């Protein structure tokens, strides 16, 4: 079971990383080609959000750092 968990987490982290790289490349390419600023900004925002998701998955699934919601619940208890 633990092996399966790690495999699934690793695959998900890889997909998030690949999606980030694509969004980052697309933002740079569109900006360099003089594309619309709102498109570049949207891709940059998605890149940041994917990075945050990657970090959150690492923290919660691998390092067992409680999420902000869990920390608030613990503090209220």
N, C-alpha and C positions, 0 to 999 in steps of 0.2 A: 504494500500500500504506500509506504513512504517513497519507494522508488518511482511509482506512478505519479505521486504528487510532485516530486521534483522534476520529472520529465514534463509534466503539463505546465508547471510554473516556468521552466526554462523555455518551452515553446512559446508561451505567451509573452515572456520578456523579449524573446527574439523578434516576434511579430511587432511588438511595440517599438523596438529599436529600428527595425526596418521601415516601419511607417514613419517614424521620426525623420530618418535619413531622407526618405522620399519627399516629405513635406519641406524639409530644409533645402534640399536640392531644387525643388520646384520654386520655392520662394526666391532663391538666388537667381535662378534662370529667368523667371518672369521679371524680376527687378532689373536684371542686366539687359533684358530685351525692351525695357521701357514700358512694361505692362502696368495695368491699373494698380494703384496703391492699395485699394481696399482688398484686392485679391492677394497681394503680397502680405498684407497685414493679417488676413485670415489664415494663410498658410503658416505664418510665424506664430500666431496664437495657437493653432493646432499643434505645432511643434512643441511649444511650451507645455501644453496640456498633456500631450503624450509623454513628455519627460516626467511630468508630475505623476502620471499614472504609473509609469515604470518605477519611480522611486517609492510610491505608495505600496505597490505590489511587493517590491523588495523588502520594505520595512515591515509590512504586516505578515507576509507569508514566509519570509526567510529569517528576518531578524527578530520577529515577534514583537515589534514596537506597536503598542496599541494606537488605533486611529484617534483622531481628535474627539470623535463622538464617544469612543470607549473611555478615553481619559476623563471626559466630562462626567460620564456615568459613574466612573469609579470615584471621582471627587464628590459627587452628590451622595454617595452611599455612606 
